[in-house]
Amino acid sequence: MIIRSAKDLDVYKKAYRLAMEIFMCSRVWPKQEMYSLTDQIRRSSRSVSANLREAWAKRRYHAHFVSKLTDSDAENSETDTWLNFALDCGYLTQEEHSHLTSECRQIGAMLGSMLKHPEPFLQRT
């Protein structure tokens, strides 16, 4: 398969789906969390796929590409931390938390692989 866009990457699709799952779960969280936990977890989870798109746009330059992938990985790690807070605050069930953190781990592994071997994704000039 030819990858024409970051949207074609499996890691992008997985990260986007996770952000949407988190959005759906967080819709029922308490209103007092709207500008704290809810906002933070939505922002970080959405930033994973957004930073992947930016990395793709900068793939002509190895350092820029890796930098944006690193940002994406950092946002994924932040999302995992917010998921722990959501569990401990009682906003997620153990089952929901396990599923969502498993997705985070898988995304992190995929990003880690790209960071170790960015060459196949770089644009040839």
TIVO-2410 file (N, C-alpha, C; in nm, 3 decimals):
# residues 125
REC num residu      c1      c2      c3 atome chaine
REC   1      M   0.083  -0.118   0.000     N      A
REC   1      M   0.000   0.000   0.000    CA      A
REC   1      M   0.088   0.125   0.000     C      A
REC   2      I   0.057   0.217  -0.085     N      A
REC   2      I   0.129   0.343  -0.091    CA      A
REC   2      I   0.067   0.438   0.011     C      A
REC   3      I   0.152   0.497   0.092     N      A
REC   3      I   0.106   0.591   0.193    CA      A
REC   3      I   0.118   0.731   0.134     C      A
REC   4      R   0.004   0.792   0.109     N      A
REC   4      R   0.001   0.926   0.050    CA      A
REC   4      R  -0.020   1.036   0.153     C      A
REC   5      S  -0.066   0.996   0.269     N      A
REC   5      S  -0.100   1.092   0.373    CA      A
REC   5      S  -0.078   1.027   0.509     C      A
REC   6      A  -0.060   1.110   0.610     N      A
REC   6      A  -0.050   1.057   0.746    CA      A
REC   6      A  -0.177   0.982   0.783     C      A
REC   7      K  -0.287   1.019   0.721     N      A
REC   7      K  -0.415   0.953   0.749    CA      A
REC   7      K  -0.413   0.806   0.708     C      A
REC   8      D  -0.320   0.769   0.621     N      A
REC   8      D  -0.308   0.629   0.577    CA      A
REC   8      D  -0.227   0.543   0.675     C      A
REC   9      L  -0.158   0.606   0.768     N      A
REC   9      L  -0.076   0.533   0.865    CA      A
REC   9      L  -0.165   0.464   0.968     C      A
REC  10      D  -0.135   0.338   0.998     N      A
REC  10      D  -0.212   0.265   1.098    CA      A
REC  10      D  -0.207   0.335   1.234     C      A
REC  11      V  -0.092   0.391   1.267     N      A
REC  11      V  -0.078   0.458   1.396    CA      A
REC  11      V  -0.166   0.583   1.401     C      A
REC  12      Y  -0.180   0.652   1.290     N      A
REC  12      Y  -0.268   0.769   1.286    CA      A
REC  12      Y  -0.413   0.727   1.308     C      A
REC  13      K  -0.454   0.623   1.237     N      A
REC  13      K  -0.592   0.574   1.250    CA      A
REC  13      K  -0.622   0.532   1.393     C      A
REC  14      K  -0.527   0.462   1.454     N      A
REC  14      K  -0.544   0.413   1.591    CA      A
REC  14      K  -0.549   0.531   1.689     C      A
REC  15      A  -0.462   0.629   1.671     N      A
REC  15      A  -0.459   0.746   1.759    CA      A
REC  15      A  -0.588   0.828   1.745     C      A
REC  16      Y  -0.635   0.843   1.624     N      A
REC  16      Y  -0.759   0.918   1.601    CA      A
REC  16      Y  -0.877   0.848   1.667     C      A
REC  17      R  -0.884   0.717   1.648     N      A
REC  17      R  -0.992   0.638   1.712    CA      A
REC  17      R  -0.987   0.650   1.864     C      A
REC  18      L  -0.868   0.644   1.921     N      A
REC  18      L  -0.855   0.656   2.065    CA      A
REC  18      L  -0.903   0.793   2.112     C      A
REC  19      A  -0.867   0.899   2.043     N      A
REC  19      A  -0.912   1.033   2.080    CA      A
REC  19      A  -1.064   1.041   2.077     C      A
REC  20      M  -1.126   0.977   1.979     N      A
REC  20      M  -1.272   0.978   1.972    CA      A
REC  20      M  -1.333   0.895   2.084     C      A
REC  21      E  -1.273   0.784   2.118     N      A
REC  21      E  -1.323   0.703   2.231    CA      A
REC  21      E  -1.314   0.782   2.362     C      A
REC  22      I  -1.204   0.852   2.380     N      A
REC  22      I  -1.187   0.933   2.500    CA      A
REC  22      I  -1.290   1.044   2.503     C      A
REC  23      F  -1.314   1.107   2.390     N      A
REC  23      F  -1.417   1.210   2.383    CA      A
REC  23      F  -1.552   1.154   2.426     C      A
REC  24      M  -1.588   1.037   2.372     N      A
REC  24      M  -1.718   0.978   2.405    CA      A
REC  24      M  -1.728   0.945   2.554     C      A
REC  25      C  -1.623   0.889   2.611     N      A
REC  25      C  -1.623   0.856   2.755    CA      A
REC  25      C  -1.634   0.983   2.839     C      A
REC  26      S  -1.562   1.086   2.800     N      A
REC  26      S  -1.553   1.207   2.883    CA      A
REC  26      S  -1.677   1.296   2.876     C      A
REC  27      R  -1.767   1.267   2.785     N      A
REC  27      R  -1.888   1.350   2.773    CA      A
REC  27      R  -1.975   1.344   2.898     C      A
REC  28      V  -1.964   1.237   2.975     N      A
REC  28      V  -2.048   1.222   3.095    CA      A
REC  28      V  -1.973   1.254   3.224     C      A
REC  29      W  -1.850   1.301   3.214     N      A
REC  29      W  -1.775   1.335   3.334    CA      A
REC  29      W  -1.835   1.459   3.399     C      A
REC  30      P  -1.810   1.479   3.526     N      A
REC  30      P  -1.869   1.594   3.597    CA      A
REC  30      P  -1.833   1.728   3.532     C      A
REC  31      K  -1.927   1.819   3.538     N      A
REC  31      K  -1.906   1.953   3.479    CA      A
REC  31      K  -1.787   2.026   3.542     C      A
REC  32      Q  -1.760   2.000   3.670     N      A
REC  32      Q  -1.648   2.069   3.734    CA      A
REC  32      Q  -1.513   2.027   3.674     C      A
REC  33      E  -1.511   1.919   3.598     N      A
REC  33      E  -1.388   1.874   3.532    CA      A
REC  33      E  -1.373   1.933   3.392     C      A
REC  34      M  -1.474   2.005   3.344     N      A
REC  34      M  -1.474   2.054   3.205    CA      A
REC  34      M  -1.347   2.130   3.169     C      A
REC  35      Y  -1.298   2.215   3.258     N      A
REC  35      Y  -1.181   2.297   3.226    CA      A
REC  35      Y  -1.053   2.244   3.287     C      A
REC  36      S  -1.057   2.122   3.335     N      A
REC  36      S  -0.936   2.061   3.390    CA      A
REC  36      S  -0.915   1.924   3.326     C      A
REC  37      L  -0.952   1.819   3.392     N      A
REC  37      L  -0.924   1.684   3.342    CA      A
REC  37      L  -0.985   1.659   3.204     C      A
REC  38      T  -1.110   1.694   3.186     N      A
REC  38      T  -1.176   1.669   3.057    CA      A
REC  38      T  -1.105   1.741   2.944     C      A
REC  39      D  -1.076   1.869   2.967     N      A
REC  39      D  -1.008   1.949   2.864    CA      A
REC  39      D  -0.868   1.894   2.838     C      A
REC  40      Q  -0.794   1.862   2.943     N      A
REC  40      Q  -0.657   1.816   2.927    CA      A
REC  40      Q  -0.649   1.684   2.851     C      A
REC  41      I  -0.734   1.589   2.888     N      A
REC  41      I  -0.725   1.457   2.822    CA      A
REC  41      I  -0.771   1.465   2.677     C      A
REC  42      R  -0.870   1.549   2.651     N      A
REC  42      R  -0.913   1.567   2.512    CA      A
REC  42      R  -0.804   1.631   2.429     C      A
REC  43      R  -0.739   1.733   2.485     N      A
REC  43      R  -0.631   1.801   2.411    CA      A
REC  43      R  -0.515   1.706   2.383     C      A
REC  44      S  -0.468   1.636   2.486     N      A
REC  44      S  -0.351   1.550   2.466    CA      A
REC  44      S  -0.383   1.435   2.371     C      A
REC  45      S  -0.501   1.375   2.384     N      A
REC  45      S  -0.533   1.262   2.297    CA      A
REC  45      S  -0.547   1.307   2.152     C      A
REC  46      R  -0.603   1.424   2.130     N      A
REC  46      R  -0.616   1.477   1.993    CA      A
REC  46      R  -0.481   1.519   1.935     C      A
REC  47      S  -0.391   1.560   2.022     N      A
REC  47      S  -0.260   1.605   1.976    CA      A
REC  47      S  -0.174   1.492   1.919     C      A
REC  48      V  -0.202   1.370   1.958     N      A
REC  48      V  -0.123   1.258   1.906    CA      A
REC  48      V  -0.138   1.251   1.754     C      A
REC  49      S  -0.260   1.245   1.706     N      A
REC  49      S  -0.281   1.236   1.560    CA      A
REC  49      S  -0.247   1.369   1.493     C      A
REC  50      A  -0.273   1.482   1.559     N      A
REC  50      A  -0.240   1.612   1.499    CA      A
REC  50      A  -0.090   1.625   1.479     C      A
REC  51      N  -0.011   1.582   1.577     N      A
REC  51      N   0.134   1.589   1.563    CA      A
REC  51      N   0.186   1.490   1.458     C      A
REC  52      L   0.116   1.379   1.441     N      A
REC  52      L   0.153   1.287   1.333    CA      A
REC  52      L   0.134   1.353   1.197     C      A
REC  53      R   0.026   1.429   1.183     N      A
REC  53      R   0.003   1.501   1.058    CA      A
REC  53      R   0.114   1.604   1.034     C      A
REC  54      E   0.154   1.673   1.141     N      A
REC  54      E   0.262   1.770   1.127    CA      A
REC  54      E   0.394   1.700   1.093     C      A
REC  55      A   0.419   1.586   1.156     N      A
REC  55      A   0.541   1.511   1.126    CA      A
REC  55      A   0.543   1.472   0.978     C      A
REC  56      W   0.430   1.427   0.930     N      A
REC  56      W   0.421   1.386   0.790    CA      A
REC  56      W   0.453   1.503   0.698     C      A
REC  57      A   0.402   1.619   0.733     N      A
REC  57      A   0.426   1.739   0.651    CA      A
REC  57      A   0.573   1.780   0.654     C      A
REC  58      K   0.646   1.740   0.756     N      A
REC  58      K   0.787   1.778   0.770    CA      A
REC  58      K   0.882   1.663   0.741     C      A
REC  59      R   0.834   1.560   0.674     N      A
REC  59      R   0.916   1.441   0.656    CA      A
REC  59      R   1.030   1.459   0.556     C      A
REC  60      R   1.039   1.573   0.495     N      A
REC  60      R   1.152   1.604   0.407    CA      A
REC  60      R   1.280   1.620   0.489     C      A
REC  61      Y   1.264   1.658   0.615     N      A
REC  61      Y   1.378   1.685   0.701    CA      A
REC  61      Y   1.377   1.589   0.820     C      A
REC  62      H   1.476   1.505   0.826     N      A
REC  62      H   1.486   1.401   0.929    CA      A
REC  62      H   1.462   1.458   1.069     C      A
REC  63      A   1.535   1.564   1.104     N      A
REC  63      A   1.526   1.619   1.240    CA      A
REC  63      A   1.386   1.673   1.271     C      A
REC  64      H   1.323   1.740   1.176     N      A
REC  64      H   1.188   1.793   1.198    CA      A
REC  64      H   1.088   1.679   1.214     C      A
REC  65      F   1.102   1.579   1.130     N      A
REC  65      F   1.012   1.464   1.135    CA      A
REC  65      F   1.021   1.395   1.271     C      A
REC  66      V   1.143   1.367   1.314     N      A
REC  66      V   1.163   1.299   1.442    CA      A
REC  66      V   1.115   1.387   1.558     C      A
REC  67      S   1.136   1.517   1.549     N      A
REC  67      S   1.091   1.608   1.653    CA      A
REC  67      S   0.939   1.603   1.669     C      A
REC  68      K   0.865   1.605   1.560     N      A
REC  68      K   0.719   1.602   1.567    CA      A
REC  68      K   0.670   1.464   1.611     C      A
REC  69      L   0.740   1.358   1.571     N      A
REC  69      L   0.705   1.225   1.620    CA      A
REC  69      L   0.726   1.218   1.771     C      A
REC  70      T   0.832   1.280   1.819     N      A
REC  70      T   0.860   1.284   1.962    CA      A
REC  70      T   0.749   1.359   2.036     C      A
REC  71      D   0.701   1.468   1.977     N      A
REC  71      D   0.589   1.542   2.036    CA      A
REC  71      D   0.465   1.453   2.042     C      A
REC  72      S   0.441   1.380   1.937     N      A
REC  72      S   0.326   1.289   1.933    CA      A
REC  72      S   0.337   1.184   2.042     C      A
REC  73      D   0.454   1.127   2.059     N      A
REC  73      D   0.477   1.026   2.162    CA      A
REC  73      D   0.459   1.085   2.302     C      A
REC  74      A   0.506   1.208   2.322     N      A
REC  74      A   0.490   1.274   2.451    CA      A
REC  74      A   0.342   1.298   2.483     C      A
REC  75      E   0.265   1.339   2.383     N      A
REC  75      E   0.121   1.362   2.404    CA      A
REC  75      E   0.050   1.230   2.436     C      A
REC  76      N   0.095   1.123   2.375     N      A
REC  76      N   0.039   0.991   2.404    CA      A
REC  76      N   0.067   0.952   2.549     C      A
REC  77      S   0.187   0.979   2.596     N      A
REC  77      S   0.222   0.950   2.735    CA      A
REC  77      S   0.140   1.037   2.830     C      A
REC  78      E   0.119   1.162   2.794     N      A
REC  78      E   0.037   1.250   2.877    CA      A
REC  78      E  -0.106   1.196   2.885     C      A
REC  79      T  -0.159   1.151   2.772     N      A
REC  79      T  -0.294   1.094   2.771    CA      A
REC  79      T  -0.304   0.977   2.866     C      A
REC  80      D  -0.203   0.892   2.867     N      A
REC  80      D  -0.201   0.777   2.957    CA      A
REC  80      D  -0.207   0.822   3.104     C      A
REC  81      T  -0.137   0.928   3.137     N      A
REC  81      T  -0.140   0.981   3.273    CA      A
REC  81      T  -0.279   1.032   3.309     C      A
REC  82      W  -0.342   1.105   3.217     N      A
REC  82      W  -0.478   1.156   3.243    CA      A
REC  82      W  -0.577   1.040   3.259     C      A
REC  83      L  -0.555   0.933   3.186     N      A
REC  83      L  -0.642   0.815   3.202    CA      A
REC  83      L  -0.631   0.759   3.343     C      A
REC  84      N  -0.511   0.762   3.399     N      A
REC  84      N  -0.494   0.716   3.537    CA      A
REC  84      N  -0.571   0.805   3.635     C      A
REC  85      F  -0.565   0.936   3.613     N      A
REC  85      F  -0.643   1.027   3.697    CA      A
REC  85      F  -0.792   0.998   3.683     C      A
REC  86      A  -0.837   0.977   3.561     N      A
REC  86      A  -0.980   0.950   3.537    CA      A
REC  86      A  -1.024   0.823   3.610     C      A
REC  87      L  -0.939   0.723   3.610     N      A
REC  87      L  -0.971   0.599   3.683    CA      A
REC  87      L  -0.978   0.627   3.833     C      A
REC  88      D  -0.876   0.692   3.886     N      A
REC  88      D  -0.869   0.716   4.030    CA      A
REC  88      D  -0.978   0.811   4.080     C      A
REC  89      C  -1.028   0.897   3.991     N      A
REC  89      C  -1.139   0.986   4.028    CA      A
REC  89      C  -1.274   0.918   4.013     C      A
REC  90      G  -1.274   0.795   3.960     N      A
REC  90      G  -1.398   0.721   3.945    CA      A
REC  90      G  -1.476   0.752   3.819     C      A
REC  91      Y  -1.411   0.813   3.721     N      A
REC  91      Y  -1.479   0.851   3.597    CA      A
REC  91      Y  -1.474   0.740   3.492     C      A
REC  92      L  -1.381   0.647   3.509     N      A
REC  92      L  -1.368   0.533   3.419    CA      A
REC  92      L  -1.379   0.405   3.502     C      A
REC  93      T  -1.436   0.303   3.442     N      A
REC  93      T  -1.432   0.172   3.506    CA      A
REC  93      T  -1.294   0.112   3.483     C      A
REC  94      Q  -1.263   0.009   3.558     N      A
REC  94      Q  -1.135  -0.060   3.539    CA      A
REC  94      Q  -1.126  -0.116   3.397     C      A
REC  95      E  -1.237  -0.167   3.347     N      A
REC  95      E  -1.240  -0.223   3.212    CA      A
REC  95      E  -1.214  -0.115   3.106     C      A
REC  96      E  -1.279   0.000   3.120     N      A
REC  96      E  -1.256   0.110   3.025    CA      A
REC  96      E  -1.111   0.155   3.032     C      A
REC  97      H  -1.060   0.170   3.153     N      A
REC  97      H  -0.922   0.214   3.172    CA      A
REC  97      H  -0.824   0.115   3.108     C      A
REC  98      S  -0.846  -0.013   3.132     N      A
REC  98      S  -0.757  -0.115   3.075    CA      A
REC  98      S  -0.757  -0.109   2.923     C      A
REC  99      H  -0.875  -0.095   2.865     N      A
REC  99      H  -0.885  -0.087   2.718    CA      A
REC  99      H  -0.813   0.037   2.665     C      A
REC 100      L  -0.841   0.152   2.724     N      A
REC 100      L  -0.784   0.277   2.674    CA      A
REC 100      L  -0.632   0.283   2.694     C      A
REC 101      T  -0.584   0.236   2.808     N      A
REC 101      T  -0.439   0.238   2.831    CA      A
REC 101      T  -0.368   0.135   2.743     C      A
REC 102      S  -0.435   0.026   2.712     N      A
REC 102      S  -0.378  -0.071   2.618    CA      A
REC 102      S  -0.362  -0.008   2.480     C      A
REC 103      E  -0.461   0.069   2.440     N      A
REC 103      E  -0.451   0.140   2.311    CA      A
REC 103      E  -0.335   0.239   2.315     C      A
REC 104      C  -0.320   0.311   2.426     N      A
REC 104      C  -0.208   0.404   2.440    CA      A
REC 104      C  -0.074   0.332   2.427     C      A
REC 105      R  -0.063   0.217   2.491     N      A
REC 105      R   0.062   0.141   2.483    CA      A
REC 105      R   0.092   0.099   2.339     C      A
REC 106      Q  -0.010   0.053   2.270     N      A
REC 106      Q   0.009   0.011   2.131    CA      A
REC 106      Q   0.051   0.129   2.043     C      A
REC 107      I  -0.012   0.242   2.062     N      A
REC 107      I   0.024   0.363   1.986    CA      A
REC 107      I   0.168   0.401   2.020     C      A
REC 108      G   0.203   0.397   2.148     N      A
REC 108      G   0.339   0.430   2.189    CA      A
REC 108      G   0.442   0.337   2.126     C      A
REC 109      A   0.409   0.209   2.118     N      A
REC 109      A   0.501   0.113   2.054    CA      A
REC 109      A   0.517   0.143   1.906     C      A
REC 110      M   0.407   0.179   1.841     N      A
REC 110      M   0.414   0.211   1.697    CA      A
REC 110      M   0.495   0.338   1.674     C      A
REC 111      L   0.473   0.438   1.759     N      A
REC 111      L   0.552   0.562   1.747    CA      A
REC 111      L   0.699   0.535   1.777     C      A
REC 112      G   0.725   0.452   1.878     N      A
REC 112      G   0.863   0.417   1.912    CA      A
REC 112      G   0.935   0.350   1.796     C      A
REC 113      S   0.863   0.263   1.727     N      A
REC 113      S   0.921   0.197   1.609    CA      A
REC 113      S   0.953   0.298   1.500     C      A
REC 114      M   0.862   0.393   1.479     N      A
REC 114      M   0.887   0.496   1.378    CA      A
REC 114      M   1.006   0.584   1.417     C      A
REC 115      L   1.019   0.611   1.547     N      A
REC 115      L   1.130   0.693   1.594    CA      A
REC 115      L   1.264   0.621   1.578     C      A
REC 116      K   1.264   0.490   1.598     N      A
REC 116      K   1.387   0.412   1.582    CA      A
REC 116      K   1.425   0.396   1.435     C      A
REC 117      H   1.324   0.390   1.349     N      A
REC 117      H   1.347   0.367   1.206    CA      A
REC 117      H   1.265   0.464   1.122     C      A
REC 118      P   1.301   0.593   1.123     N      A
REC 118      P   1.222   0.691   1.050    CA      A
REC 118      P   1.244   0.690   0.897     C      A
REC 119      E   1.353   0.629   0.853     N      A
REC 119      E   1.391   0.637   0.712    CA      A
REC 119      E   1.281   0.598   0.613     C      A
REC 120      P   1.206   0.489   0.636     N      A
REC 120      P   1.103   0.452   0.537    CA      A
REC 120      P   0.994   0.558   0.521     C      A
REC 121      F   0.981   0.647   0.618     N      A
REC 121      F   0.874   0.746   0.613    CA      A
REC 121      F   0.921   0.880   0.557     C      A
REC 122      L   1.053   0.899   0.549     N      A
REC 122      L   1.106   1.026   0.503    CA      A
REC 122      L   1.083   1.044   0.354     C      A
REC 123      Q   1.060   1.169   0.317     N      A
REC 123      Q   1.037   1.202   0.176    CA      A
REC 123      Q   1.173   1.210   0.106     C      A
REC 124      R   1.181   1.144  -0.006     N      A
REC 124      R   1.304   1.147  -0.085    CA      A
REC 124      R   1.302   1.272  -0.172     C      A
REC 125      T   1.415   1.344  -0.173     N      A
REC 125      T   1.420   1.466  -0.255    CA      A
REC 125      T   1.509   1.447  -0.374     C      A
***
